[in-house]
Amino acid sequence: MTNPKLFRAPWITPGEIASIIEAIQKEFPICAKIPVNVLGFAEHDLHLEFHFKPISQLGQDAFLLRDFSGIVFDEGSFCDPASSKRLNFSVAHELGHFYLHRDVYGHCKFTSIEQWLNFVEKVPPPEYQKIEWQADEFAGQLLMPAPMVAKALEETISDAEREGYFPLGQDAVFEFCCRAMNRDFGVSQQAMQTRLRRSKLWPHPRAPKNPN
């Protein structure tokens, strides 16, 4: 594909992504243990090569190579412990492209990150947003499986009530829960917030209303 205006995203539902994740977890036990060692999975199970370049200036933490042979990491973010949780999600996002968008990548002619970014700038925004949403959904389901998140949320809601957060309202309880849970799943607090909302686990039935 040489004309980005002709780019069309595949139709993939959250349910279809869930089926793909379930198959991955069965084939690779490393993906069924929380927190998921997504870097180990990518390197040792999928045999992807890791490359390091200063790509943060391009707005990227990680980037899947077009031939699916490896992932390019921002050299600064990869070595920064403070970025590890964000990096985990970035890698899982790229694995979403690895599993969901082989046809998309295979038909796009690019050999560098710059060429890919130049291409997607010309893609119809709704089409590009679809593949990014799908990759985010894949990452969320891989790193934060809904059944495990639901179980953790039940426990954390009880903690929030016991520690006196309920009178502060729903927003305060939500922040408490995400802050308490994100470390166990190896993701950022923002990623946990998004996952709870996308999986429709929030608002929790026991969560209080916000004060008027």
Legacy VTK file of the C-alpha trace (Angstrom):
# vtk DataFile Version 3.0
C-alpha trace
ASCII
DATASET POLYDATA
POINTS 212 float
0.000 0.000 0.000
1.549 3.294 -1.081
-1.410 5.672 -0.690
-2.110 6.289 3.015
-5.523 7.738 2.178
-6.593 4.213 1.164
-5.625 2.749 4.543
-8.421 0.765 6.182
-8.226 -0.762 9.654
-9.382 -4.351 10.181
-12.563 -4.931 12.182
-11.570 -6.623 15.457
-13.885 -6.720 18.476
-12.867 -6.831 22.149
-14.315 -10.343 22.278
-12.076 -11.467 19.430
-9.089 -9.920 21.181
-10.069 -11.779 24.367
-10.039 -15.075 22.448
-6.564 -14.302 21.100
-5.311 -13.452 24.608
-6.772 -16.683 25.988
-4.940 -18.706 23.335
-1.690 -16.871 24.128
-2.068 -17.588 27.838
-2.576 -21.285 27.133
0.431 -21.502 24.825
2.710 -19.317 26.942
2.244 -19.746 30.724
4.387 -16.654 31.322
1.399 -14.609 30.149
-0.964 -16.141 32.702
1.031 -14.971 35.714
0.494 -11.491 37.141
2.382 -9.254 36.687
3.024 -10.412 33.138
6.730 -10.406 32.264
5.970 -8.873 28.901
9.618 -8.130 28.085
10.606 -11.730 28.785
7.683 -12.956 26.707
8.665 -10.782 23.753
12.345 -11.689 23.880
12.429 -15.326 24.924
9.108 -16.735 23.727
8.471 -14.680 20.595
12.221 -14.349 19.875
11.969 -10.660 19.061
15.256 -8.794 18.933
15.612 -5.621 20.989
17.136 -2.489 19.458
17.782 0.823 21.174
17.551 4.281 19.623
16.640 7.798 20.817
13.030 7.582 19.645
11.373 9.518 22.488
11.961 12.658 20.405
9.520 11.095 17.936
6.968 10.543 20.691
7.663 6.798 20.939
8.674 4.493 23.806
8.703 1.359 21.653
8.191 0.536 17.997
7.522 -2.791 16.236
9.681 -3.387 13.181
7.779 -3.869 9.937
9.193 -7.373 9.397
8.126 -8.420 12.927
11.702 -9.364 13.799
12.055 -7.062 16.766
11.113 -3.997 18.773
12.963 -0.695 18.855
13.069 0.872 22.339
13.833 4.392 23.361
17.259 3.978 24.921
16.535 6.452 27.714
13.140 5.071 28.726
14.335 1.461 28.656
17.051 2.153 31.231
14.918 4.402 33.455
13.283 2.498 36.357
10.701 5.271 36.656
9.474 4.456 33.131
9.192 0.693 33.612
5.417 0.558 34.105
4.738 2.765 31.098
7.234 0.724 29.085
5.427 -2.523 29.948
2.234 -1.170 28.432
4.106 0.203 25.413
5.603 -3.225 24.718
2.241 -4.938 25.152
0.768 -2.365 22.755
3.396 -3.260 20.135
2.616 -6.944 20.673
-0.971 -6.009 19.911
0.200 -4.888 16.479
2.298 -8.078 16.263
-0.753 -10.297 16.764
-3.544 -8.196 15.275
-2.089 -6.167 12.419
0.252 -8.325 10.369
-1.671 -7.566 7.200
-1.648 -3.845 7.971
2.093 -3.724 8.560
2.829 -6.079 5.677
1.163 -3.820 3.131
2.694 -0.559 4.362
6.022 0.275 2.770
8.308 1.752 5.393
11.821 1.013 6.577
12.174 3.488 9.442
10.144 4.971 12.268
10.221 8.329 10.522
8.709 6.838 7.351
5.982 5.083 9.364
5.093 8.287 11.240
5.031 10.213 7.964
2.702 7.557 6.539
0.250 7.550 9.455
0.055 11.346 9.452
-1.710 11.011 6.090
-3.937 8.074 7.078
-7.609 8.984 7.714
-7.634 9.627 11.489
-10.601 7.319 12.260
-8.803 4.395 10.584
-5.536 4.940 12.434
-7.376 5.428 15.722
-9.005 2.025 15.241
-5.733 0.096 15.071
-4.331 2.068 18.000
-7.469 1.360 20.036
-7.194 -2.326 19.166
-3.526 -2.440 20.222
-4.386 -0.652 23.479
-7.225 -3.092 24.120
-4.865 -6.010 23.493
-2.320 -4.544 25.918
-4.972 -3.951 28.558
-6.354 -7.477 28.327
-2.883 -9.046 28.288
-1.497 -7.152 31.289
-4.751 -6.723 33.225
-7.061 -9.691 32.594
-10.605 -8.718 33.565
-11.241 -11.646 35.991
-8.048 -10.897 37.927
-8.698 -7.167 37.919
-12.258 -7.745 39.152
-11.002 -9.890 42.030
-8.345 -7.340 42.976
-10.906 -4.542 42.809
-13.239 -6.344 45.223
-10.432 -6.572 47.759
-9.318 -2.985 47.198
-12.834 -1.577 47.530
-13.004 -3.202 50.949
-9.640 -1.663 51.828
-10.879 1.762 50.750
-13.976 1.447 52.927
-11.980 0.204 55.915
-9.444 3.018 55.584
-12.112 5.711 55.540
-12.138 6.747 51.861
-15.871 6.229 51.258
-16.959 9.572 52.806
-14.612 11.325 50.339
-16.689 10.140 47.383
-16.386 7.967 44.302
-13.502 9.830 42.662
-11.327 9.512 45.753
-12.119 5.808 46.056
-11.343 5.287 42.373
-7.961 6.976 42.745
-7.217 4.910 45.855
-8.085 1.648 44.094
-6.022 2.407 40.989
-3.068 3.512 43.070
-3.252 0.323 45.147
-3.730 -2.043 42.197
-1.445 -0.738 39.469
1.775 -1.946 41.125
0.518 -5.534 41.353
-0.176 -5.578 37.613
3.034 -3.793 36.627
1.279 -0.906 34.882
0.881 2.816 35.427
-1.970 4.241 37.445
-3.369 5.795 34.269
-3.373 2.410 32.507
-5.253 0.869 35.429
-7.824 3.686 35.343
-8.403 3.134 31.632
-8.670 -0.636 32.057
-11.265 -0.392 34.822
-13.406 1.902 32.712
-13.031 -0.021 29.454
-13.823 -3.349 31.098
-16.892 -1.742 32.718
-15.723 -2.706 36.201
-16.104 0.916 37.251
-18.087 2.390 38.804
-18.157 -0.528 41.220
-21.595 -1.290 42.716
-20.238 -0.674 46.217
-18.498 2.595 45.365
-20.044 5.660 47.024
-21.478 8.601 45.117
-19.486 11.780 44.837
-20.436 14.432 47.404
-22.668 17.199 46.084
LINES 1 213
212 0 1 2 3 4 5 6 7 8 9 10 11 12 13 14 15 16 17 18 19 20 21 22 23 24 25 26 27 28 29 30 31 32 33 34 35 36 37 38 39 40 41 42 43 44 45 46 47 48 49 50 51 52 53 54 55 56 57 58 59 60 61 62 63 64 65 66 67 68 69 70 71 72 73 74 75 76 77 78 79 80 81 82 83 84 85 86 87 88 89 90 91 92 93 94 95 96 97 98 99 100 101 102 103 104 105 106 107 108 109 110 111 112 113 114 115 116 117 118 119 120 121 122 123 124 125 126 127 128 129 130 131 132 133 134 135 136 137 138 139 140 141 142 143 144 145 146 147 148 149 150 151 152 153 154 155 156 157 158 159 160 161 162 163 164 165 166 167 168 169 170 171 172 173 174 175 176 177 178 179 180 181 182 183 184 185 186 187 188 189 190 191 192 193 194 195 196 197 198 199 200 201 202 203 204 205 206 207 208 209 210 211
